[in-house]
Amino acid sequence: MLAHMNMVEPITPIQQQQVVAEVARYLALASQQFQQAIPVIPVHFDLKGRAAGMYKIQAGKRQLRFNPYLFARYFDENFQNTIPHEVAHYLVDMLHGIKKVRPHGKEWKAIMCQLGAEPQRTHQFDLQGIPQRSYRRFSYQCQCNIYQLTSRRHNMITRNQRRYFCPSCKSELQLSSNQ
């Protein structure tokens, strides 16, 4: 019962409206500064885990996702920093193409400055009471150690999209036989 007492409640519908309005304000400012119409983007409050916000393209649809729990605990900081940060990612995509530039490269930094925001990359929020994503862990081993990799990394390995190496012995990690 005590665990639930420490859980953070998500932001209120009124705060969600404030976030959506701030996104729209930044898009209007960008449309004016870049002298081109920037389409409105859907905003969702369904992000969990460590990230306060995310710009995502899924099935060709662009969206902004925000963590309603981190916004609830650190509303002012996220309002001031996370919203322009994620809007800037969207604007980089609209103006330069997402695959042509680095995620936090010079284009993103320039847009952050034009939006009047500090081009910072990460936050240092206390995550106590914030719902976290949970990943199944898989044991991988090298010549000197055993590592617990998340299901996300495990799936990357099984699809031959990624290889991981031990920082000590430099050998490639292999799925442990006791899985």
C-alpha positions as CSV (number, residue, x, y, z in Angstrom):
1,M,0.0,0.0,0.0
2,L,2.9,2.4,0.8
3,A,4.3,2.0,-2.8
4,H,1.1,3.6,-4.2
5,M,1.4,6.5,-1.8
6,N,4.7,7.6,-3.4
7,M,3.5,7.2,-7.0
8,V,3.2,10.5,-8.9
9,E,-0.1,11.3,-10.5
10,P,-0.1,12.3,-14.2
11,I,-0.6,15.9,-15.3
12,T,-4.1,17.2,-15.2
13,P,-6.2,17.8,-18.4
14,I,-5.8,21.5,-17.9
15,Q,-2.0,21.1,-17.8
16,Q,-2.2,18.9,-20.9
17,Q,-4.1,21.8,-22.7
18,Q,-1.4,24.2,-21.6
19,V,1.3,21.9,-23.1
20,V,-0.6,21.5,-26.4
21,A,-1.1,25.3,-26.5
22,E,2.6,25.8,-26.0
23,V,3.5,23.4,-28.8
24,A,1.1,25.4,-31.0
25,R,2.8,28.7,-29.9
26,Y,6.2,27.3,-30.9
27,L,4.9,26.1,-34.2
28,A,3.3,29.5,-35.0
29,L,6.6,31.2,-34.0
30,A,8.6,28.8,-36.3
31,S,6.1,29.4,-39.2
32,Q,6.7,33.1,-38.8
33,Q,10.5,32.8,-38.5
34,F,11.0,30.3,-41.3
35,Q,8.3,31.9,-43.5
36,Q,6.6,28.7,-44.2
37,A,3.6,26.9,-42.8
38,I,4.5,24.3,-40.2
39,P,1.7,21.7,-39.9
40,V,0.2,21.1,-36.5
41,I,1.5,17.8,-34.9
42,P,-0.5,15.4,-32.7
43,V,0.5,15.6,-29.0
44,H,0.2,12.5,-26.8
45,F,0.8,12.0,-23.1
46,D,1.6,8.3,-23.1
47,L,5.4,8.2,-22.6
48,K,6.8,6.3,-19.6
49,G,10.2,5.8,-18.3
50,R,13.2,8.1,-18.1
51,A,12.4,10.3,-21.1
52,A,10.4,13.5,-20.5
53,G,9.5,13.8,-24.2
54,M,10.0,12.3,-27.6
55,Y,9.5,13.2,-31.3
56,K,8.5,10.1,-33.1
57,I,7.6,9.1,-36.7
58,Q,5.6,5.8,-36.8
59,A,4.1,4.4,-39.9
60,G,4.8,7.8,-41.6
61,K,2.9,9.8,-39.0
62,R,4.7,12.4,-36.9
63,Q,3.8,12.9,-33.2
64,L,5.1,14.4,-30.0
65,R,5.0,12.2,-26.9
66,F,5.3,13.5,-23.4
67,N,5.7,11.7,-20.1
68,P,2.7,12.8,-18.0
69,Y,4.3,11.8,-14.8
70,L,7.6,13.6,-15.2
71,F,5.6,16.7,-16.4
72,A,3.5,16.4,-13.2
73,R,6.5,16.4,-10.9
74,Y,8.6,18.9,-12.9
75,F,6.0,20.9,-14.8
76,D,7.8,24.2,-15.0
77,E,11.1,22.7,-16.1
78,N,9.5,20.5,-18.7
79,F,7.3,23.4,-19.9
80,Q,10.4,25.5,-20.4
81,N,12.8,22.9,-21.7
82,T,11.2,19.7,-22.9
83,I,8.5,21.2,-25.1
84,P,10.9,23.4,-27.2
85,H,13.4,20.5,-27.3
86,E,10.9,18.1,-28.9
87,V,9.3,20.8,-31.1
88,A,12.9,21.5,-32.4
89,H,13.3,17.9,-33.4
90,Y,10.0,18.1,-35.4
91,L,11.2,21.4,-37.0
92,V,14.5,19.9,-37.9
93,D,12.6,17.1,-39.7
94,M,10.3,19.5,-41.4
95,L,13.1,21.9,-42.6
96,H,16.1,19.6,-43.1
97,G,14.8,16.0,-43.2
98,I,15.4,13.8,-40.1
99,K,17.8,11.4,-41.8
100,K,20.1,14.2,-43.1
101,V,21.2,15.7,-39.8
102,R,22.4,14.6,-36.3
103,P,19.6,14.5,-33.6
104,H,21.2,17.2,-31.5
105,G,23.4,18.7,-34.2
106,K,24.0,22.3,-35.3
107,E,20.6,22.5,-37.0
108,W,18.8,21.4,-33.9
109,K,20.8,23.8,-31.7
110,A,20.2,26.7,-34.1
111,I,16.4,26.0,-34.0
112,M,16.5,25.8,-30.2
113,C,18.1,29.2,-30.0
114,Q,15.6,30.6,-32.5
115,L,12.8,29.4,-30.2
116,G,14.5,31.2,-27.3
117,A,15.4,28.0,-25.5
118,E,18.7,26.6,-24.2
119,P,20.0,23.7,-26.5
120,Q,20.2,21.2,-23.7
121,R,20.1,17.4,-24.4
122,T,19.1,15.7,-21.2
123,H,17.5,16.2,-17.8
124,Q,18.6,15.0,-14.3
125,F,15.2,14.4,-12.7
126,D,14.6,12.2,-9.7
127,L,12.6,9.3,-11.0
128,Q,11.3,8.1,-7.6
129,G,7.6,7.3,-8.0
130,I,7.6,7.7,-11.8
131,P,6.3,4.6,-13.6
132,Q,9.1,2.9,-15.5
133,R,9.0,0.7,-18.5
134,S,10.1,-2.8,-17.7
135,Y,12.1,-4.9,-20.1
136,R,12.7,-8.6,-19.9
137,R,16.4,-9.3,-19.4
138,F,18.5,-11.8,-21.3
139,S,21.9,-13.2,-20.1
140,Y,24.7,-12.7,-22.5
141,Q,28.3,-13.6,-21.9
142,C,31.8,-12.9,-23.2
143,Q,35.1,-14.5,-22.2
144,C,35.2,-12.8,-18.8
145,N,31.7,-11.7,-17.7
146,I,27.9,-12.1,-17.9
147,Y,25.7,-9.2,-18.9
148,Q,22.0,-8.7,-18.6
149,L,20.7,-7.1,-21.8
150,T,17.2,-5.8,-22.3
151,S,14.7,-7.4,-24.6
152,R,15.2,-4.4,-26.9
153,R,18.9,-5.1,-27.3
154,H,18.3,-8.9,-27.5
155,N,15.9,-8.3,-30.4
156,M,18.4,-6.1,-32.2
157,I,21.0,-8.9,-31.9
158,T,18.5,-11.7,-33.1
159,R,17.6,-9.5,-36.2
160,N,21.3,-9.1,-37.0
161,Q,20.9,-5.3,-36.6
162,R,23.4,-4.8,-33.8
163,R,26.4,-6.5,-32.2
164,Y,27.6,-5.9,-28.6
165,F,31.1,-6.3,-27.3
166,C,32.6,-6.6,-23.8
167,P,34.5,-3.4,-22.9
168,S,37.1,-5.4,-21.0
169,C,38.0,-8.4,-23.1
170,K,36.6,-7.0,-26.4
171,S,34.9,-10.3,-27.4
172,E,31.4,-10.3,-28.9
173,L,28.6,-11.0,-26.4
174,Q,26.8,-14.3,-27.0
175,L,23.4,-15.4,-25.7
176,S,24.1,-17.5,-22.5
177,S,23.2,-21.2,-22.9
178,N,21.1,-21.2,-19.7
179,Q,18.3,-19.0,-21.2
